[in-house]
Amino acid sequence: MLFVDRPDGRRVRGLKAFQAVMPYLLRGRNESAVYFEKDFDVENAIRYVHAKNVASNSTRFSLFGVFLAAALRTVAEKPDLNRFVHRRGIYAREEIAFSFVVKKRLAEEAEETNAKIRFDPSDTIDEAMGRIDTAIAFAKSEVEGADDREVRIAHSIPGGKACVTGLFRLLDRFNIAPAWMIKNDPLFSTAYFANLGSLGLDAPYHHLYEWGTASIFVVIGRMFTKEGSRGESQTGRRHFINIKVTVDERISEGIYFAHAASLFQRLVQKPELLEVRPGSL
């Protein structure tokens, strides 16, 4: 690598010996992938979203937005999740950004595009929902996004795809890929989300992409009901959503991931906690 730091991240120094050696032992993201699955009780989140939509005059709240806002707060509170591995180095990302695919219409032939949203770590759920709502509306519009335009141009030039991706890989290898190229690429993000529940599908495990720097892939499945706890000594049918997460284990330690997963679940089940700034939990 020509430079130690990158436009999108700073090399983490002072790592424990075992963590520092992990990128030498495990060379790729999918070789380093660990998997997590959990059924999230969303009964309270459903009521919360309904109440917020009744009260809001503009921003549209959704369960998907609750998951994104909860993930944002989890990363803000657990910053090791915002790391990535490039070659043999572990990097701390300069921003929190989430990406996901948006269908312009709910039809097989409809075009797909990527939304990449940059958040402020201090965002409340209302601020996060505003960013999400704006990004989805833009993605569904007829305006061509920067990443779509770059892909279209590369595709239209004979040999363009091979030349562009080859050049980018070379620049990225030496940490000199231009910031503007990284900025528009949805796979250079903190986490990539797939909301398959919106299509009525169950959540599969998803691989991590070797292209880009996303160390986390979150798949959100369809809603279903099963017996759950309503409170002290009370049970009944409640709404759940199955979540499957793939994580590059090299970015942190097992106990750190476990605490982050517990925090994420708590925030989804109690989204009202996201109405205050980070550090107040």
C-alpha positions in Angstrom: 0.0 0.0 0.0 1.3 3.4 -1.0 -0.5 5.2 1.8 -1.4 3.9 5.3 -4.7 5.9 5.6 -7.4 6.1 3.0 -10.0 8.7 1.9 -12.7 6.7 3.7 -10.8 5.5 6.8 -7.9 5.7 9.1 -5.6 2.7 9.9 -6.4 1.5 13.5 -3.3 1.4 15.6 -2.6 -0.2 19.0 -4.6 -3.3 18.3 -4.3 -6.4 20.5 -1.8 -8.9 19.0 -4.4 -11.5 18.1 -6.7 -9.0 16.4 -3.8 -7.5 14.5 -2.8 -10.9 13.1 -6.3 -11.9 12.0 -6.1 -10.2 8.5 -3.0 -12.2 7.8 -4.7 -15.5 8.7 -8.1 -14.7 7.1 -7.6 -12.9 3.7 -11.1 -12.4 2.5 -14.5 -11.2 3.9 -16.3 -14.4 3.2 -13.6 -16.5 4.7 -14.0 -14.3 7.8 -17.8 -14.2 7.9 -19.8 -15.1 11.0 -23.5 -15.4 11.0 -26.2 -14.3 13.5 -30.0 -15.0 13.4 -32.7 -13.7 15.7 -36.5 -13.3 15.7 -37.2 -9.7 16.8 -40.4 -8.9 18.6 -41.8 -5.9 16.7 -45.2 -5.6 18.4 -44.2 -2.4 20.2 -42.4 -1.1 17.0 -45.6 -1.5 15.0 -47.6 0.6 17.4 -44.8 3.1 17.5 -44.6 3.5 13.7 -48.4 3.8 13.5 -48.5 6.5 16.2 -45.6 8.5 14.6 -47.3 8.4 11.2 -50.5 9.7 12.6 -48.7 12.5 14.3 -46.3 13.4 11.4 -47.3 15.7 8.6 -44.4 14.9 6.3 -41.9 12.2 7.3 -43.1 8.6 6.7 -42.1 6.2 9.4 -41.7 2.5 8.7 -40.5 -0.7 10.4 -37.6 -0.8 8.0 -36.7 2.7 9.1 -36.8 1.6 12.7 -34.3 -1.1 11.9 -32.0 1.4 10.2 -32.3 3.9 13.0 -31.6 1.2 15.6 -28.6 0.1 13.6 -27.4 3.7 13.4 -27.5 4.1 17.2 -25.9 0.7 17.7 -22.9 1.7 15.5 -22.7 5.1 17.2 -22.6 3.4 20.6 -20.3 0.5 19.3 -17.9 2.2 16.9 -15.9 -0.9 16.3 -18.8 -2.0 14.0 -17.8 0.8 11.7 -14.5 -0.7 10.8 -13.4 -2.6 7.7 -10.4 -4.7 6.6 -8.4 -3.7 3.6 -5.6 -6.1 2.6 -3.8 -6.6 6.0 -5.0 -3.5 7.8 -8.0 -2.7 9.9 -9.5 0.7 9.3 -11.9 3.0 11.2 -14.4 4.4 8.8 -14.8 8.2 8.6 -18.6 8.2 8.4 -21.6 6.1 9.1 -23.4 5.1 5.9 -26.0 2.5 5.1 -26.9 1.2 1.7 -29.9 -0.8 0.3 -31.6 -1.5 -2.9 -34.8 0.4 -3.9 -37.3 -0.8 -6.4 -38.8 2.1 -8.3 -42.0 0.2 -8.5 -43.1 -3.1 -6.9 -43.0 -5.1 -10.2 -40.5 -7.6 -11.6 -39.7 -5.4 -14.6 -39.2 -2.3 -12.6 -35.7 -0.8 -12.3 -33.6 -1.2 -9.2 -31.3 1.4 -7.8 -29.1 1.8 -4.7 -29.7 4.2 -1.9 -26.7 5.2 0.2 -27.5 7.3 3.2 -24.9 9.1 5.4 -26.0 9.7 8.9 -24.8 11.9 11.8 -23.9 9.6 14.7 -26.0 11.9 17.0 -29.2 11.5 14.9 -32.4 10.8 16.7 -35.0 8.5 15.2 -36.9 11.5 13.7 -33.8 12.8 12.0 -32.8 9.4 10.8 -36.3 8.8 9.4 -36.1 12.1 7.6 -32.9 11.1 5.9 -34.3 7.7 5.0 -37.6 9.1 3.6 -35.7 11.6 1.5 -33.3 9.0 0.1 -36.0 6.6 -0.8 -38.1 9.3 -2.5 -35.0 10.3 -4.6 -34.2 6.7 -5.5 -37.8 6.2 -6.7 -37.8 9.4 -8.8 -36.7 9.6 -12.4 -33.5 11.4 -11.5 -30.4 9.3 -12.3 -28.2 8.8 -9.3 -24.4 9.3 -9.5 -23.6 5.6 -9.1 -26.2 4.6 -11.7 -24.7 7.1 -14.2 -21.2 5.8 -13.7 -22.4 2.2 -14.2 -24.3 3.2 -17.3 -21.3 5.0 -18.8 -19.0 2.1 -18.1 -21.5 -0.4 -19.6 -21.9 1.7 -22.8 -18.2 1.7 -23.6 -16.7 -1.4 -25.2 -14.4 -2.9 -22.6 -15.5 -0.2 -20.2 -16.5 -2.4 -17.4 -13.2 -4.3 -17.3 -11.1 -1.1 -17.6 -13.0 0.9 -15.0 -13.2 -1.9 -12.4 -9.6 -2.9 -13.1 -8.3 0.7 -12.7 -10.3 1.2 -9.5 -9.0 -2.1 -8.0 -5.5 -0.9 -8.7 -6.0 2.5 -7.1 -7.8 1.0 -4.2 -5.0 -1.5 -3.6 -2.6 1.4 -2.9 -5.2 3.5 -1.0 -5.3 6.2 -3.6 -8.7 5.6 -5.1 -10.4 9.1 -5.4 -12.8 10.0 -2.6 -15.5 10.9 -5.2 -15.5 7.3 -6.6 -15.8 5.8 -3.1 -18.5 8.3 -2.1 -21.0 7.1 -4.7 -20.4 3.4 -4.4 -23.0 1.7 -2.1 -20.7 -1.1 -1.2 -18.3 1.3 0.4 -20.5 1.6 3.5 -20.8 0.6 7.1 -23.5 -2.0 6.4 -25.7 -3.1 3.5 -29.3 -3.9 4.1 -31.8 -6.1 2.2 -35.5 -5.7 3.2 -36.9 -8.9 1.8 -39.9 -8.6 4.1 -41.2 -5.9 1.8 -41.5 -8.6 -0.9 -43.1 -11.2 1.5 -39.9 -13.3 1.6 -38.1 -15.0 4.4 -34.6 -13.8 5.3 -31.7 -15.9 3.8 -28.1 -15.5 4.9 -26.2 -13.3 2.5 -22.5 -13.2 1.7 -20.3 -10.2 2.2 -19.0 -8.4 -0.9 -15.3 -8.6 -1.6 -15.7 -5.4 -3.6 -16.0 -2.3 -1.3 -15.6 -2.2 2.4 -19.0 -3.1 3.9 -18.3 -5.4 6.9 -21.9 -6.1 7.8 -24.8 -7.4 5.7 -28.3 -7.4 7.3 -31.3 -9.2 5.8 -34.8 -8.4 7.1 -37.4 -11.0 6.5 -41.2 -11.0 6.4 -43.4 -10.5 9.4 -45.0 -13.5 11.2 -46.7 -14.2 14.4 -45.9 -16.7 17.2 -46.3 -17.0 20.9 -44.4 -14.4 22.9 -44.3 -12.7 26.3 -46.6 -9.7 26.8 -45.2 -8.9 30.2 -45.1 -10.5 33.6 -46.6 -14.1 33.4 -48.5 -13.2 30.3 -48.2 -14.8 26.9 -50.0 -14.5 23.5 -49.5 -14.2 19.8 -47.2 -11.4 18.8 -45.6 -10.1 15.6 -42.0 -11.0 14.9 -39.5 -10.4 12.1 -36.5 -12.7 11.5 -33.2 -11.0 11.0 -30.1 -12.6 9.6 -26.7 -10.8 9.9 -23.4 -11.6 8.3 -20.3 -9.9 9.9 -16.6 -9.8 9.1 -15.2 -11.2 12.4 -11.9 -9.5 11.9 -13.2 -6.0 12.8 -13.7 -6.8 16.5 -14.2 -9.5 19.2 -17.0 -12.0 19.9 -18.1 -10.4 23.2 -18.3 -7.0 21.5 -20.5 -8.4 18.7 -22.7 -10.0 21.4 -23.2 -6.8 23.3 -23.9 -4.9 20.0 -26.5 -7.5 18.9 -28.2 -7.2 22.3 -28.3 -3.4 22.0 -29.7 -3.6 18.5 -32.5 -5.9 19.6 -33.3 -3.7 22.5 -33.6 -0.6 20.3 -35.8 -2.3 17.8 -38.1 -3.5 20.5 -38.2 -0.1 22.2 -37.7 2.6 19.4 -38.8 5.3 21.8 -35.3 5.1 23.2 -34.0 6.5 19.9 -35.8 9.8 20.5 -32.9 10.9 22.7 -29.3 11.5 21.7 -26.6 8.8 21.9 -25.0 8.4 25.3 -28.3 8.7 27.2 -29.1 4.9 27.3 
